[in-house]
Amino acid sequence: MTSRDGPKQGRGAIPGVLAAMALAAVAGCSTLPRIVPDMMPSAAPVQFDSAHGPLSARQSKAILARLKRHGEETSIFDRHLALEEQIMGTPLVVGNRVVLLQDGPATLQSMFDAIDSAKDSIDLETYIIERDEVGLKFADALVAKRAQGVEVNFIYDSVGSIGVPKEFFKHLTDNGIRVVEFNPVNPLAAKAGWDVNRRDHRKLLVVDGRIAFVGGVNISSVYSGSSFSRGSKQRPDGSPPWRDTHLRVEGPVVAEFQKLFFTTWEQQKGAAPAPRDYYPTLAAKGSEVVRAIGSTPEDPFSLIYATLISAINSAETSVHLTIAYFVPDPQLLVALEDAVKRGVDVQIIVPGKTDSWLVLEAGRYHYSELLHAGVKIYERRGALLHAKTAVIDGVWSTVGSTNLDWRSFLHNQEINAVVLGQGFGAQMQAMFDADLAASDLITPDAWDRRPLDDRVKELAARVWEYWL
């Protein structure tokens, strides 16, 4: 296990802790589901929900027809959505407004604005919170809202935030904020069983039960720079900016994100939240169709993994992935290679620089197979890529906390939003194209000529890919 996916100062104490817990990590082995055609359900129509509850079959059919209209040929709607509905357990919800937030400055400012406007409740769940400029600003904002009578519930991951002094969290609780440490590293502090390999990797903020933020951005000053700025591309301390993606969501689907927050809260034995209007009546806010997906190690299989494999298998024109940590399992490799064989344009943007060399090298072990199968791989330059996004056939998009690696699929709690439609898909594609323009193509010939010591590092890292 590792606490990658965050700034170095939050990881300093981890190696010594993990060395003593290696056997516990191995004991938590899981498997990935096999997505095969006979998993397909009957031809029952895909069901949609709205602000007023489930829509009729006729209404759902009309929405499905609208989603397909003017789009390129794709099996996403007919084939994939039926399977997704069968396995997800959460509805496709219409009537939402989704704002695409690129990089830290835009994301953090939007979150601060929402917190400042809170009148009833703030529910925050994050893998990492740092005691730095951004983390202290969040703490001050939460304390100020609690002083105004707003209820604040906060979940942070014990490993992700292991470098943060306990006094930081005590300051929050002393000011009336309810705080849950997810799966404490210290087994004596655990309230819901103990498994050091299970981590809460989610990044979720729900304000007043009406606005949800979900994506890849942790609460840290590493996000103080923009990777798309025309001026200086460096953060104030001179280091490269972090490239990430987040969403701001309003509308009926926010209730589904709220449910995921409180499910974790209850599983971790958090104190009973004070009575508030956590599930207000939510009117339609826009035209986006959204599904909230949360995965946990307790699920029979990773819901996000299953829906992504199915979406790739259903792709007809394009699979465009932007992934911070890419360590594919055999089935994902086959899905990507088979897509190329069908004539699908498969492109993957990965980091050129990373905060975890072991993960980077484990992923690189698989590049040769993918490149020679026709998958195009690009390395992002000028920034540390931390985004976890996909846009498939220009109409099926996802943004969230889930990486394409074994840790995300088997060991972590993760959260993603799936957004259907060509309008949002066009925004995702434009963002992908901007990253592509700032990336370098890896060619099969150049990769085959890489030095021997690089190959040795890849082989060594691959041994650990299941637990990275």
C-alpha positions as CSV (number, residue, x, y, z in Angstrom):
1,M,0.0,0.0,0.0
2,T,1.1,3.6,-0.6
3,S,-0.3,7.0,0.0
4,R,0.5,8.3,-3.5
5,D,-2.0,10.7,-5.0
6,G,-0.8,13.5,-2.8
7,P,1.9,16.0,-1.9
8,K,5.1,14.6,-0.4
9,Q,4.8,16.4,3.0
10,G,1.7,14.3,3.6
11,R,3.6,11.0,3.1
12,G,6.7,11.4,5.1
13,A,5.8,9.2,8.0
14,I,4.2,6.4,5.9
15,P,7.1,4.1,4.9
16,G,7.9,3.1,8.5
17,V,4.3,2.6,9.3
18,L,3.6,0.5,6.2
19,A,6.7,-1.7,6.6
20,A,5.2,-3.0,9.9
21,M,1.9,-3.7,8.2
22,A,2.9,-5.4,4.9
23,L,1.3,-8.7,5.9
24,A,-2.0,-6.9,6.7
25,A,-1.9,-5.4,3.2
26,V,-1.4,-8.8,1.5
27,A,-4.3,-10.2,3.5
28,G,-6.7,-7.8,1.8
29,C,-6.5,-9.4,-1.6
30,S,-9.6,-9.1,-3.9
31,T,-10.5,-9.9,-7.5
32,L,-11.8,-8.0,-10.4
33,P,-15.1,-8.9,-12.2
34,R,-15.1,-10.5,-15.6
35,I,-17.3,-8.4,-17.8
36,V,-18.7,-10.8,-20.5
37,P,-21.6,-10.6,-22.9
38,D,-23.8,-13.0,-20.9
39,M,-23.8,-10.3,-18.1
40,M,-26.2,-8.3,-20.3
41,P,-29.7,-8.0,-18.9
42,S,-32.9,-8.5,-20.8
43,A,-34.1,-5.8,-23.2
44,A,-35.8,-3.9,-20.4
45,P,-35.8,-0.1,-21.2
46,V,-33.3,2.1,-19.4
47,Q,-34.9,4.0,-16.5
48,F,-34.4,7.6,-15.7
49,D,-35.2,9.6,-12.5
50,S,-36.1,13.2,-12.2
51,A,-36.7,15.8,-9.5
52,H,-40.1,14.3,-9.1
53,G,-39.1,10.6,-9.0
54,P,-38.8,7.9,-11.6
55,L,-39.9,8.8,-15.1
56,S,-42.4,6.6,-17.1
57,A,-41.1,4.2,-19.7
58,R,-42.4,6.6,-22.4
59,Q,-40.6,9.6,-20.8
60,S,-37.4,7.6,-20.4
61,K,-37.5,6.5,-24.0
62,A,-37.9,10.1,-25.2
63,I,-34.8,11.1,-23.1
64,L,-32.8,8.2,-24.6
65,A,-33.8,9.3,-28.1
66,R,-32.7,12.9,-27.3
67,L,-29.3,11.7,-26.1
68,K,-28.8,9.7,-29.3
69,R,-29.9,12.4,-31.6
70,H,-27.2,13.9,-33.9
71,G,-24.5,11.8,-32.3
72,E,-22.1,9.5,-34.0
73,E,-22.9,5.8,-34.2
74,T,-22.3,4.3,-30.7
75,S,-23.4,1.3,-28.7
76,I,-23.1,3.3,-25.5
77,F,-26.8,4.0,-25.1
78,D,-28.3,0.7,-26.3
79,R,-25.8,-1.8,-25.0
80,H,-23.8,-0.2,-22.2
81,L,-26.5,1.7,-20.3
82,A,-28.5,-1.5,-19.9
83,L,-25.6,-3.2,-18.2
84,E,-24.7,-0.1,-16.2
85,E,-28.2,0.1,-14.9
86,Q,-28.2,-3.6,-13.9
87,I,-25.1,-3.4,-11.8
88,M,-25.0,0.2,-10.5
89,G,-27.8,0.4,-8.0
90,T,-28.0,4.2,-8.5
91,P,-30.2,5.9,-11.1
92,L,-29.5,8.0,-14.1
93,V,-30.9,11.4,-13.1
94,V,-32.0,14.1,-15.4
95,G,-32.3,17.8,-14.8
96,N,-28.8,18.6,-13.5
97,R,-26.4,21.5,-14.2
98,V,-22.7,20.3,-14.4
99,V,-19.8,22.8,-14.5
100,L,-16.4,21.4,-15.6
101,L,-13.6,22.8,-13.4
102,Q,-10.1,22.6,-14.7
103,D,-7.2,22.7,-12.3
104,G,-6.9,23.8,-8.6
105,P,-7.5,27.5,-8.6
106,A,-10.9,27.3,-10.4
107,T,-11.9,24.3,-8.3
108,L,-10.9,25.6,-4.9
109,Q,-12.4,29.1,-5.6
110,S,-15.7,27.5,-6.6
111,M,-15.7,25.3,-3.4
112,F,-14.9,28.3,-1.2
113,D,-17.8,30.3,-2.8
114,A,-20.2,27.4,-2.1
115,I,-19.0,27.1,1.5
116,D,-19.4,30.8,2.0
117,S,-23.0,30.6,0.8
118,A,-23.9,27.6,3.0
119,K,-27.0,28.1,5.2
120,D,-27.7,24.7,6.5
121,S,-25.0,22.0,6.2
122,I,-21.6,21.3,4.8
123,D,-20.4,17.7,4.3
124,L,-16.8,17.2,3.2
125,E,-15.0,14.0,2.4
126,T,-11.4,14.0,1.2
127,Y,-8.4,11.7,1.0
128,I,-5.9,14.5,1.7
129,I,-6.1,17.7,3.7
130,E,-2.8,19.5,4.3
131,R,-2.0,21.9,7.1
132,D,-0.8,24.4,4.5
133,E,-2.2,27.7,3.1
134,V,-5.1,26.0,1.4
135,G,-5.9,23.6,4.2
136,L,-5.8,26.3,6.8
137,K,-8.1,28.4,4.7
138,F,-10.6,25.5,4.5
139,A,-10.4,25.1,8.2
140,D,-11.1,28.8,8.8
141,A,-14.0,28.7,6.4
142,L,-15.6,25.7,8.0
143,V,-15.1,27.1,11.5
144,A,-16.6,30.4,10.5
145,K,-19.7,28.7,9.0
146,R,-20.1,26.5,12.1
147,A,-20.1,29.7,14.2
148,Q,-23.0,30.9,12.1
149,G,-25.0,27.8,12.9
150,V,-24.2,25.7,9.8
151,E,-23.7,22.0,10.6
152,V,-20.3,20.7,9.4
153,N,-19.5,17.0,9.0
154,F,-15.9,16.1,7.8
155,I,-14.3,12.8,6.8
156,Y,-10.6,12.6,6.1
157,D,-8.5,9.5,5.3
158,S,-6.0,8.5,8.0
159,V,-3.2,7.6,5.6
160,G,-3.8,10.3,3.1
161,S,-3.6,12.9,5.8
162,I,-1.0,11.1,8.0
163,G,1.4,14.1,8.1
164,V,-1.2,16.5,9.5
165,P,-0.8,17.3,13.3
166,K,-3.7,16.1,15.4
167,E,-4.0,19.6,16.7
168,F,-5.3,20.6,13.3
169,F,-8.3,18.3,13.6
170,K,-8.8,19.1,17.3
171,H,-9.2,22.7,16.4
172,L,-12.1,21.7,14.2
173,T,-13.8,19.5,16.8
174,D,-13.3,22.2,19.5
175,N,-15.3,24.5,17.3
176,G,-18.2,22.1,16.9
177,I,-17.3,20.4,13.7
178,R,-18.0,16.7,13.6
179,V,-14.9,14.9,12.3
180,V,-14.4,11.2,11.3
181,E,-10.9,9.8,10.7
182,F,-11.4,7.1,8.1
183,N,-9.9,3.7,9.0
184,P,-7.2,5.0,11.4
185,V,-3.7,3.8,11.0
186,N,-3.6,3.1,14.7
187,P,-5.8,0.0,15.2
188,L,-6.7,1.1,18.7
189,A,-8.5,4.1,17.3
190,A,-10.5,2.2,14.8
191,K,-14.3,2.0,15.3
192,A,-15.4,0.0,12.3
193,G,-12.9,-2.8,12.1
194,W,-9.3,-2.3,10.9
195,D,-7.7,-2.9,7.5
196,V,-4.8,-0.6,6.8
197,N,-5.0,-1.4,3.1
198,R,-8.5,0.1,2.7
199,R,-8.5,3.8,2.1
200,D,-11.0,6.5,1.4
201,H,-9.8,8.1,-1.8
202,R,-12.9,10.1,-2.5
203,K,-13.0,13.8,-2.9
204,L,-16.6,15.0,-2.2
205,L,-18.2,18.2,-0.9
206,V,-21.9,18.6,-0.5
207,V,-23.3,22.0,0.5
208,D,-26.8,22.4,1.8
209,G,-27.7,19.1,0.1
210,R,-28.0,21.2,-3.1
211,I,-24.5,21.5,-4.5
212,A,-22.0,18.7,-4.9
213,F,-18.3,18.8,-5.9
214,V,-16.6,15.6,-7.1
215,G,-13.3,14.9,-8.9
216,G,-9.6,14.5,-8.3
217,V,-8.7,17.7,-6.3
218,N,-7.5,17.2,-2.7
219,I,-7.3,20.0,-0.2
220,S,-3.7,21.1,-0.6
221,S,-1.6,24.0,-1.8
222,V,-0.1,21.8,-4.6
223,Y,-3.2,23.1,-6.5
224,S,-2.3,26.8,-6.2
225,G,-1.0,26.9,-9.8
226,S,-2.8,26.5,-13.1
227,S,-1.4,24.2,-15.8
228,F,-3.3,26.1,-18.5
229,S,-2.2,29.6,-17.6
230,R,-0.6,31.7,-20.4
231,G,1.8,33.3,-18.0
232,S,4.0,31.6,-15.5
233,K,3.1,27.9,-15.3
234,Q,4.8,27.4,-12.0
235,R,3.3,27.4,-8.5
236,P,4.4,30.2,-6.1
237,D,7.2,28.0,-4.8
238,G,8.5,27.4,-8.3
239,S,7.4,23.7,-8.6
240,P,5.3,22.5,-11.5
241,P,1.5,23.0,-11.2
242,W,-0.8,20.0,-10.7
243,R,-3.2,19.3,-13.6
244,D,-6.5,18.1,-12.3
245,T,-10.3,18.1,-13.0
246,H,-13.3,18.5,-10.8
247,L,-17.1,19.0,-11.2
248,R,-19.6,21.3,-9.6
249,V,-23.1,19.7,-9.8
250,E,-26.5,21.1,-9.0
251,G,-29.9,19.3,-9.4
252,P,-31.6,16.1,-8.3
253,V,-28.5,13.9,-8.6
254,V,-26.9,15.7,-5.6
255,A,-29.1,13.6,-3.3
256,E,-27.2,10.5,-4.6
257,F,-23.9,12.0,-3.7
258,Q,-25.2,12.9,-0.3
259,K,-26.3,9.3,0.3
260,L,-22.7,8.2,-0.5
261,F,-21.3,10.6,2.1
262,F,-23.6,9.4,4.9
263,T,-23.1,5.8,4.0
264,T,-19.4,6.2,4.7
265,W,-20.1,8.3,7.8
266,E,-22.3,5.5,9.2
267,Q,-19.9,2.7,8.3
268,Q,-17.1,4.6,10.1
269,K,-19.3,5.0,13.2
270,G,-19.4,8.8,13.0
271,A,-21.5,10.6,15.7
272,A,-25.1,11.1,14.7
273,P,-25.3,14.3,12.7
274,A,-27.4,17.1,14.1
275,P,-30.8,17.3,12.5
276,R,-30.6,19.3,9.3
277,D,-32.2,19.4,5.8
278,Y,-29.6,17.1,4.3
279,Y,-32.1,15.9,1.6
280,P,-34.0,19.0,0.5
281,T,-36.4,18.9,-2.4
282,L,-34.3,19.4,-5.4
283,A,-35.7,21.1,-8.5
284,A,-34.3,20.6,-12.0
285,K,-31.3,23.0,-12.6
286,G,-30.2,22.0,-16.1
287,S,-30.3,19.4,-18.9
288,E,-27.5,17.1,-17.9
289,V,-28.1,13.4,-17.3
290,V,-25.8,12.2,-14.4
291,R,-25.2,9.0,-12.5
292,A,-23.4,9.1,-9.1
293,I,-21.2,6.0,-8.7
294,G,-19.4,5.1,-5.5
295,S,-17.2,2.0,-5.1
296,T,-16.0,0.3,-1.9
297,P,-13.9,-2.8,-1.2
298,E,-16.9,-4.4,0.4
299,D,-18.8,-4.4,-2.9
300,P,-18.8,-7.8,-4.8
301,F,-16.7,-5.9,-7.5
302,S,-15.8,-2.3,-8.3
303,L,-18.8,-0.6,-9.8
304,I,-16.7,2.0,-11.4
305,Y,-14.4,-0.6,-13.0
306,A,-17.3,-2.6,-14.3
307,T,-19.0,0.4,-15.9
308,L,-15.8,1.6,-17.5
309,I,-14.9,-1.7,-19.0
310,S,-18.4,-2.0,-20.4
311,A,-18.3,1.5,-21.8
312,I,-14.9,0.8,-23.5
313,N,-16.3,-2.5,-24.9
314,S,-19.3,-0.6,-26.3
315,A,-17.3,2.2,-27.9
316,E,-17.6,2.7,-31.6
317,T,-15.6,5.8,-32.4
318,S,-13.3,7.0,-29.6
319,V,-11.9,6.2,-26.1
320,H,-10.0,9.1,-24.7
321,L,-8.6,8.7,-21.2
322,T,-6.6,11.2,-19.0
323,I,-5.2,9.2,-16.1
324,A,-2.8,10.1,-13.3
325,Y,-2.0,6.6,-12.3
326,F,-2.3,4.0,-15.1
327,V,-1.5,0.4,-14.1
328,P,-4.0,-1.7,-16.2
329,D,-5.1,-5.2,-15.3
330,P,-5.3,-7.9,-18.0
331,Q,-9.0,-7.3,-18.8
332,L,-8.5,-3.5,-19.2
333,L,-5.6,-4.2,-21.6
334,V,-7.8,-6.5,-23.7
335,A,-10.7,-4.0,-23.7
336,L,-8.4,-1.2,-25.0
337,E,-6.7,-3.5,-27.6
338,D,-10.0,-4.9,-28.8
339,A,-11.4,-1.4,-29.2
340,V,-8.5,-0.6,-31.5
341,K,-9.3,-3.7,-33.6
342,R,-12.8,-2.4,-34.0
343,G,-11.5,0.8,-35.5
344,V,-11.9,2.9,-32.3
345,D,-9.5,5.7,-31.8
346,V,-7.9,4.9,-28.4
347,Q,-5.7,7.6,-26.8
348,I,-4.4,7.8,-23.3
349,I,-2.7,10.8,-21.7
350,V,-0.5,9.9,-18.7
351,P,2.0,11.9,-16.6
352,G,5.4,12.8,-17.8
353,K,6.2,13.7,-14.2
354,T,4.7,12.0,-11.2
355,D,4.7,11.9,-7.4
356,S,5.0,8.1,-7.4
357,W,7.8,6.7,-9.6
358,L,6.9,3.2,-8.6
359,V,3.3,3.5,-10.0
360,L,4.7,5.3,-13.1
361,E,7.2,2.4,-13.8
362,A,4.6,-0.3,-13.1
363,G,2.3,1.3,-15.7
364,R,5.1,1.7,-18.2
365,Y,5.7,-2.0,-18.1
366,H,2.5,-2.3,-20.2
367,Y,3.2,0.4,-22.7
368,S,4.9,-1.8,-25.3
369,E,1.9,-4.2,-25.6
370,L,-0.5,-1.3,-25.9
371,L,1.6,0.7,-28.4
372,H,2.1,-2.2,-30.7
373,A,-1.6,-2.9,-30.5
374,G,-2.3,0.6,-31.9
375,V,-3.2,2.4,-28.6
376,K,-1.8,6.0,-28.7
377,I,0.0,7.0,-25.4
378,Y,0.9,10.6,-24.6
379,E,2.9,12.0,-21.7
380,R,1.7,15.4,-20.3
381,R,4.6,17.9,-20.0
382,G,4.8,21.1,-17.9
383,A,2.6,19.8,-15.1
384,L,2.1,17.0,-12.7
385,L,-1.0,15.2,-14.2
386,H,-3.5,14.2,-11.5
387,A,-6.8,14.1,-13.4
388,K,-8.9,10.9,-13.7
389,T,-11.3,11.5,-16.6
390,A,-12.7,9.7,-19.7
391,V,-14.8,10.6,-22.7
392,I,-16.0,7.8,-24.9
393,D,-17.7,8.3,-28.3
394,G,-18.0,11.9,-27.4
395,V,-21.2,11.2,-25.3
396,W,-20.2,9.2,-22.2
397,S,-18.0,11.1,-19.8
398,T,-16.7,10.4,-16.3
399,V,-14.8,12.6,-13.8
400,G,-13.9,11.4,-10.4
401,S,-11.3,10.1,-8.0
402,T,-10.7,6.7,-9.6
403,N,-7.4,5.9,-11.2
404,L,-7.0,3.0,-13.7
405,D,-5.0,0.8,-11.4
406,W,-5.4,-2.1,-9.0
407,R,-5.5,0.1,-5.9
408,S,-8.5,2.2,-7.1
409,F,-10.4,-0.9,-8.3
410,L,-9.8,-3.2,-5.3
411,H,-8.6,-1.4,-2.2
412,N,-10.0,2.2,-2.2
413,Q,-13.3,3.8,-1.7
414,E,-13.8,5.9,-4.9
415,I,-16.4,8.2,-6.3
416,N,-17.2,9.3,-9.9
417,A,-19.9,11.1,-11.8
418,V,-20.9,9.8,-15.2
419,V,-22.4,12.4,-17.5
420,L,-24.3,11.6,-20.7
421,G,-24.7,13.8,-23.6
422,Q,-23.0,15.5,-26.5
423,G,-22.9,19.0,-25.0
424,F,-20.9,18.0,-21.9
425,G,-19.0,15.5,-24.0
426,A,-17.8,18.3,-26.3
427,Q,-16.5,20.2,-23.2
428,M,-14.6,17.1,-22.1
429,Q,-13.2,16.6,-25.6
430,A,-12.0,20.2,-25.8
431,M,-10.3,19.7,-22.4
432,F,-8.7,16.4,-23.7
433,D,-7.5,18.2,-26.8
434,A,-5.9,21.0,-24.8
435,D,-4.0,18.4,-22.7
436,L,-3.1,16.6,-25.9
437,A,-1.5,19.7,-27.3
438,A,0.6,19.9,-24.1
439,S,1.7,16.3,-24.3
440,D,4.3,14.3,-26.2
441,L,3.4,11.2,-28.2
442,I,5.3,8.0,-27.3
443,T,6.0,6.0,-30.5
444,P,6.5,2.3,-30.6
445,D,9.9,2.6,-32.2
446,A,11.2,5.1,-29.6
447,W,9.8,3.0,-26.8
448,D,11.5,-0.1,-28.1
449,R,14.8,1.7,-27.9
450,R,14.5,2.8,-24.2
451,P,17.5,2.0,-22.0
452,L,18.0,-1.3,-20.2
453,D,17.9,0.3,-16.8
454,D,14.4,1.7,-17.6
455,R,13.2,-1.8,-18.4
456,V,14.7,-3.2,-15.1
457,K,12.8,-0.5,-13.2
458,E,9.6,-1.4,-15.0
459,L,10.0,-5.1,-14.1
460,A,10.8,-4.4,-10.5
461,A,7.7,-2.1,-10.2
462,R,5.4,-4.6,-11.8
463,V,5.9,-7.0,-9.0
464,W,4.1,-4.6,-6.7
465,E,1.4,-3.3,-9.0
466,Y,-1.4,-5.1,-7.2
467,W,-0.7,-3.1,-4.0
468,L,0.5,0.2,-5.3
